[in-house]
Amino acid sequence: MARRIVYAGYIAVLCTILGIGPLAGQPGQTIAQPGSGTGSMSLIEASSNSVVIEFRPPAGQSGVLEAELYALDGDLLAKVTRRHTGQALRVTFVAEIDRNDLAAYYVRFRFSSGEAFSQRSLYYAAPVLETVVLGQREFMAGTCPVIRILVRDRAAAAPIVGAQVSVELLDQDRVISKFIARTDHHGEVAAPIDMPPSPLKNAKLRVKVVSEGAEDTIEETVQIHSDLRTLLTTDKPLYQPGQTIHIRALTLSQPSMKPLAEAQVTFEVEDAKG
C-alpha cells in the first residue's frame, strides 16, 4: 500500500529557474534559489487568511529578515521585516489565499540587506509527503500485528522526523482500534493494531500523516479471519445405512497453535440431497 504522489507546481518552478513570468524578480534585483549558505524556510501552517512560515538564517549570522508573500501574477500580498540573531524565527503573513492551491503563491526572502533575494513556492515550502504502509491485507482475529509506516519528504528526498501518524481500524464508521505516534529519525513508525476477537469482512485500515501543514491519508480494505483452525476426521470414508459415524475434531488457535479447550462444538451431517 503506497501513497500516490501528485506532481504539481512544475510551471512555477520552471518560471523560477528561467527567471521569466510572474516569478521573475523585480527590476534591478537578483533572484536566487535557497541554498546551503542563504538559509531556508518551511511552511508551518496555511489558512484562508494567514500563512505561518519558519525562517532559518545561516548559523551565527544576525541581521534583518525581509520577507514578501506574492501571488503568481506578481501581486504583493504581505510583507514582513524583522531583526534576527541567527536563530530560527516564525513569521505570520496576514493575507487571503487559497490553501488548496499553494503552488499559486511564493515567498521572496533574505536575511541581510547585502544578500540577493531567495524565493520558494509555498507548495514546496511544505513537505511533499510520500507515505508507504508495509503490512498485509489479511489478519487473524484476536491478534496484534505490527504495521510499519515510512514517511518521506519527496521534494527533499529525506525522511520526515516527528510527523504525527494515526492508524485506525474501522468497521464502517466505527473505530475498532487506534494507534498514534510520531516518526523516528528514520521517518518510521511501528504501529501495533489490536484485531477484534471475531472475524470481520471488508474492514478499513486508515493511515493519516500530518507534518508541518502537510497532510496525507491512505485507506485500504482488509479482511479479518478467524484465528481458529479445525481438522475433522472420521473412522472410515464410506458408511452403510444404519452404521454409526465416529467423528473427531481438533481445533487449534493461531498463531500459538494451542488446542482450544472448553468450547462448544456442534456437528451436523447431511446426505447427498442436503
PyMOL commands that set and color helices and strands:
alter all, ss='L'
color gray80, all
select helices_A, chain A and resi 10-18+21-23+102-104+122-125
alter helices_A, ss='H'
color red, helices_A
select strands_A, chain A and resi 31-32+40-46+50-56+63-71+76-84+89-94+105-110+117-121+129-134+138-140+146-153+158-159+164-171+174-182+188-192+200-211+214-225+228-234+247-253+258-259
alter strands_A, ss='S'
color yellow, strands_A
deselect
rebuild
show_as cartoon
